[in-house]
Structures are given as C-alpha cells and as structure tokens.
Amino acid sequence: MDGMRTVLRIVRRTLRASRLERLICCALGALIAVGECVVLGLGLLANKVVLAPKLGDVVCAVLAGTPQPPPSPDVLTVVQGLDIPFGWLALMLVPMHLVSVVYPDGRELQSVMVASGSRRACWEGISLSILASMLAYWAGVAAVCLIATLALGGELTFDTSTWLTSICGFARETLTHGSVRSGLPVCISTLVASCAMALAQCALSAALDRNVAFTLAAALVCASLFVMHPLLMGNLMMASRSAEFVVQGPIETEFGAYAPGIELWVSAVLSAIVSLAAAVVGGMIVSTRDVLREDRV
C-alpha cells in the first residue's frame, strides 16, 4: 500500500511539473484532428458525396496515413511517387514530443528518485505518467472525431462507408472486397501502438537522453512511410495499412508484391512485447542510476 501511494505521488508530481506542456500538446493534437476533419469535409464536397460520414469514416480519415509505396525496380520512383501525409505525421509526432516533456530529465529525475526513496517506484510513477499523458492526448483526438460526426449528422458507428477509400486515396490494388470495414481495429491498434512507443521512448530517455529518444522515435515513424512492415510501428497506426482495408495476402505485380494488411492481433502482440521490454529495460536502467552523479554505476 505504501508503495502504491509513493507511485501515485510521483505521478502527481510529474504531471504537475509538465501540465502546461501537456495542455499545449493535447490542444495541438485536437487542432490537427480538426484540420483533418475539415479536409474530409472538403473531400466530400469535391466528390459530391451527400451521405453524412459515420464515426468510423471520420476516425479512419484522421488516421488514414498513406498507402504503401507500389513495388518498383527504381527506388527514386517510389520516393517521388509517395504522397507525404503531413496531417497524420504531425498527429504522430506531437505525442512523441509530449513524452519528452513529461519525462523528467537530469536533476529533475534525480530529485524525483531521492524524494520517492525507491528507484522502482520512481520508474513506475514515470511510466504511469507517460501512459496517462498518452490517454489524454488520444482522448482529445477522439472527442474531435465525435464532435465532427455529430456536427455532420452522421451515425455513431465504427462501420465505414463505401466512399471512404476513394476520398482518402487508398490503393485500389490492395483493397479488401466483400466485407464490412470497421474503424474500431484501427483505433485500438493506434492506441496500443502509441502507448508502446511512448514506453519505449521513455526507456530510451533513461538510457540515453530524451532528445535522442525523440529523434529515434520520430525516425522510426518517418521510416514507416517508405516501408510497410509491422516492426516499423508507424504502420500500426495507419488505416491505409490495416487488414480492414488491405487484403491479408500479398498481391503480385510485375515489379514485386504489395505487403499484406496488418491485422489487429499482430499490432496487439507486437505492442505488448515492446511495452514489456521497455518496462523491464527501463526499470533496470533506472535501478542502476547513481542519484549523486550524472553517470550510472
């Protein structure tokens, strides 16, 4: 019981120290989501779609990302043909910055460890602070999607409309057929993958530096735009690469094959492994830190 109170005290202290930065990041994420909803509305007008978008349509449009690059023998052709999803990219980079501002660095980390009297409680408190920040961020994005759906008169269902794939520019060659597509697996995959990446970034911040950890996490997400593979976890947060929209088997073409869609269970298992590894490794690093010096023993 005393250990839990210590952990909660660290959570309150960490969140209180970064409350302004967290508020700015959450507001920025909501603002980006608003911009994506506006783009969706303009797309509906341009394509003369009269049906109101459902909640699943709005969510998948916000988390659309970009289709995987088509197979090509010329790498330059792939790069030139890639449409960078700046809205999605910004939506993914903001929570990484949020992790870097919530994680106490340098003397602040040492003071938290001394005040807690327990390295284990210190790490658990910081990890819970990171997860709470992630939930607050994505809750703001979800609230925007919900308000946009109600404002447009749509249904509060995660089923998606038939026009969504053309509005968002999903690759026709890889689309699933004969099934009802849902935005719920996209939401779950994005949330669990984002939390897993946040914990991994937290562990990297403990091992290296929070600025270096942010750079590595951002590079991982940016690399996901060019290569479709579950280990590049940015792919787990794109509706355009989910098995809900991309067929589960490879599609052969003249120059190669499209990768199959990423299923929810793959995202869940990979996120769980990354989260567990980050929690264990980060705890080991913090447990060996010397609170009296910058180095570790």
N, C-alpha and C positions, 0 to 999 in steps of 0.2 A: 504493500500500500504506500509506504514512504517513497519507494522507487517510482511509482506512478505519479505521485504528487510532484516529485522532482522533475520528471519528464514534462509534465504539463506546465510547470513553472518555466522551464526552458522554452517550451513552445510559445507561451505568452510573451516572454522576453524577446525572443527572436522576431515574432510577428510585430510586436510593438515597435521594435527598432527599425523595421522596414515598412511601416504602414503607409507612408506617403508614396514610396516607390511602388509598392504593391497596388495601391489605388490607381496610380498612373498607368501601370501595365494592364490592369484589368479594364480600365476605361479605354485604353488604346486597342485592346483586343475586341471589345464591343464595337468600337468605331470601325475597325476593319471589317467586322461582320456586317455592319450596316452598309458599308460600301459594296460588299459582295452581294447583299440583298438588292441594292439599287441596280447593280449590273444585271442581276437576274431579271428584275422588273423591266429594264430596258431591252433585254433579250426577248422577253415575252412580247413586248410591243413591236419590236422589229420583225418578229416572225408571226405576228398577228395571232398569237395564242389567246383564246378567250377564256379558257378554263383557269380557275384560280389554282395556284400552286399549293400542294399539300405540305405538311411539315417535313415529310421525307424529302420532298423536292428542294425545299429551302436549305435543309441541313446538307444534303449532298452537293448542292450548288456552292455552298460556303466551303465545304471540304473537298471540292472536286479535284484539285491538283491539276495534273496534266497527264494525258495518255502516255504510255511507254513509247520511246522512240522506235520507229519502224526499223526492221532489220535492213542493213545496208553494208556493202563492202567498203564504203567510203565513210570514215569517221567524221570528216568535215561535213558531209551531207547531213548526218544525224544532228550534229551540233547546230547547223544553220537552220534545220527544219524544226527545232524544238521551240515551242511557244512557252516562254517562262511565265508561270502563274504567280505574278508578283503579290496578289492578294493572299493566296494560300501561303506563300513563302513568308510573308510578313506575319501572318497569323501563327506560324510555327516558330518563328524566331523570337517573338515577344516573350513567350513563356520561358525560353532559354535565358533571356536577359533577366526575367523575374527570378529564376533560380540563382543567378549570380549576385543579385542584390539582396536576396533573403539569406543566403549562406553567409554566416559571419566569418570574416577573414582576418588574419593577422592577430593583432592584440585583442580584437573583439572576441575571436574564437577562444583565445587563452583565458579571457575573463569569464566567459561562459563556462569553460571547463572548471575553473577554480571555484566559481560560485555554485556549480552543481555538486562538486565533490565526487563526481563519478564520470569517468570517460564514457562508459556505456550509456548512462542516462543522457549525457551531452549529445552523443551521436543519435540516439533515438529521438530526442527532442528536436534536433535539427531536421532529421528525416521527416518527422511528422509535420513540421512547419513547411517544408517543401511540398509535401503532398496536399496540405491544406491550401496552400497558395495555388497549386495546380487546379484543385477543385473549384476554387473561387474564380479563377480565370475562365475555365470552360463553362462554369455556370452562367457567367456574364454573356458568353457567346451563345449559349443555349437560350437564354432569355431573349436575346435579339432575334433569333430564329423564330421563337414562339410568337413574339410581338409582330414580326413581319408577316407570319402566316395568318394571324388573326386580322391584321390590317388589310390584307389582300382578300380576305373572305375564304381562305382555304380550310381544308379539313385537318384536324389534329390527329393525323395518322402517319405512320412512318412509310407507308407504301408510296412509291414514286410513280409519276405519270409517264406516259409513253413518249412525250415530247422532251423529257429532261436530257436524254443523251445527245440529242441534236443541238439543244440550246447550249449545253456545256462543252460540246465539241469532243465527245468521247469517240475513240477509234471504232469505226464501224466493223472492221475486220475481226475484232475481238469480242464484240458484244454477245451476251447470252441471249438465247431465244426461248420463247415458250414458257417463261416463268415470271412470276410477280417479283419485282425487285423491291427491296426494302432498304431504308436508310439506317435502320437500327444497328445492323452489324458494323456499319461504317462509324457510327457514333461510339459504340463500345470499343472497337479497335483503336480509334483515335485516342480515346480517354486512357485506356490501359497502356498504350504505347507511349503517350506523352508522359504519364507518371513514371514509367520505367526509364525513359530517357532522362527525366528530371533527377531520379535517384542515381543514375549512372553519372550524370554531370556533377551531382553532389559529391560522389565518391572521388571523381577526378579532381574536384576542387580541393578535397582533403589531401590528395596525393601530390598534386602539382600546384595549381593556382586557379582561382575562379575565372580569371580572364582567359587562361589557356584552356580550361574546361569548356567555356562558352565557345571558343573558336573551334575546338574539336567537334562539339555537338552541332554547331552550325554547318561545319564542313560535311558532316555525316548527312544532314538533311539536304543540303545542296547537291550532294552526290546522288541522292535518290532520284533527282530529276533526270539523270542521264542513264541510270542502270536500275532495272526493276528486279530487285532481289530482297527477300524478307529481312536479311541481315542489315541492309540499309533501311533503318526503321522509319524513315520518312515515307517509304512506300506503304507502311501500315496505316498511314493517316491520309491516304488519298482515296476518294470514292472511285476515281477513274481506274484504280488498280485493284479494287476489291473484287472478290469472286462473285459478288452480287451483280456486277456489270461485265466482268471479264470471264470468258469461258475457263473451265478448270483444266483443260488440256492445252498443250502447245499448238499453235497454228503455224504450219509450214508455209513459207513463201519462197520465192526464187532466190532471195539473198540470205535466208535464215529463217528463224522461227520466233514468233511472239511468245513471251513468257506467259504461263497460265496465271489466272487471277489468284490473289492471296486470300485464303479462307480465314474465317474468324478464329478457328481453333489454332491455326498457325500463329496468328497475331497474339492470342492469349498465352500460348505456351512460351513463345519467344519472349514476350514481355515479362512473364513470371520468372523465367530464367535470368533475364537481365536484372530484374528487381532484386532477386535473391542474391545474385553475385555482387551487386552494388552494395547491398546492405551488409553482407559479410565482409567484403574487402574494405569498404569504408570504415566499418567498425574496427577492423584490425589496424588500419592506419591511424585512426584517432586514438586507439588504446595505447599506441607506442609513442605518441607525441609528448615531447617534453614541454611542460607548461611554463618553464622558466626560461626557455630559449626558443629561437625560431626553428632550430633543427629538431630532428627526431632521434631517439635512442633505440 
